[in-house]
């Protein structure tokens, strides 16, 4: 019985440590703000995965660098990134 109880507690605590969509959204929003990147359009799936498109004016190296930062964040379970056909903000 003690083993069953210990296993149940382990499952409950393990589930609490898994990040959800709210944590993923906070992480991506903070990364984009810190990187001063507003030429993007993004949405989140129920499992926390982010679908993100970067505007055509975003340089390729900056696009790759920011996607890697997002992918490395522990609260973001996955990223589907691409380049849009236009820009998502006014470009000077």
C-alpha positions in Angstrom: 0.0 0.0 0.0 2.8 2.4 0.8 4.3 1.9 -2.7 1.0 2.7 -4.3 0.6 5.9 -2.3 4.2 6.9 -3.1 3.6 6.3 -6.8 0.4 8.4 -6.7 2.3 11.3 -5.1 5.1 11.0 -7.7 2.6 11.2 -10.5 0.8 14.2 -9.0 4.1 16.1 -8.4 5.4 15.2 -11.9 2.2 16.6 -13.5 2.6 19.9 -11.6 6.0 20.4 -13.0 4.9 20.1 -16.7 4.4 23.5 -18.3 1.1 24.2 -20.0 -0.1 26.7 -22.7 -0.1 29.7 -20.3 3.6 29.1 -19.3 4.5 28.7 -23.0 2.7 31.9 -23.9 4.4 33.8 -21.2 7.8 32.5 -22.3 7.3 33.3 -26.0 5.9 36.8 -25.2 8.9 37.6 -22.9 11.4 36.3 -25.5 9.9 38.3 -28.3 9.8 41.4 -26.1 13.4 40.9 -24.9 14.6 40.5 -28.5 12.5 43.5 -29.6 10.8 41.4 -32.2 7.3 42.5 -33.1 7.2 41.5 -36.8 5.6 38.2 -36.0 2.3 36.5 -35.8 1.9 33.6 -33.4 -0.7 31.4 -31.8 -0.7 28.5 -29.2 -2.1 25.1 -29.4 -3.8 23.5 -26.3 -0.6 21.5 -25.6 1.6 24.6 -25.5 3.1 24.3 -28.9 3.6 27.6 -30.6 2.9 28.3 -34.3 4.9 31.4 -35.3 5.4 33.3 -38.6 8.0 35.9 -39.0 7.6 38.8 -41.4 9.6 38.9 -44.6 11.6 41.9 -43.4 13.1 39.9 -40.6 16.7 38.9 -41.5 17.2 35.1 -41.9 19.9 34.9 -39.2 17.7 36.8 -36.7 14.8 34.5 -37.5 16.9 31.4 -36.9 18.4 32.8 -33.7 15.0 33.7 -32.1 13.5 30.4 -33.1 16.4 28.6 -31.4 15.9 30.7 -28.2 12.2 29.7 -28.1 12.9 26.0 -28.8 15.5 25.9 -25.9 13.0 27.4 -23.4 11.9 24.7 -20.9 8.3 26.0 -20.9 7.8 25.7 -24.6 7.2 22.0 -25.7 7.5 22.7 -29.4 7.7 25.3 -32.1 6.4 25.3 -35.7 8.1 28.3 -37.3 8.0 29.8 -40.8 8.3 32.9 -42.9 5.2 34.9 -43.8 4.4 36.5 -47.2 4.2 39.9 -45.7 5.0 41.9 -42.6 3.0 41.9 -39.4 4.0 45.4 -38.2 4.9 48.6 -39.9 8.5 48.4 -41.2 10.5 51.7 -41.4 
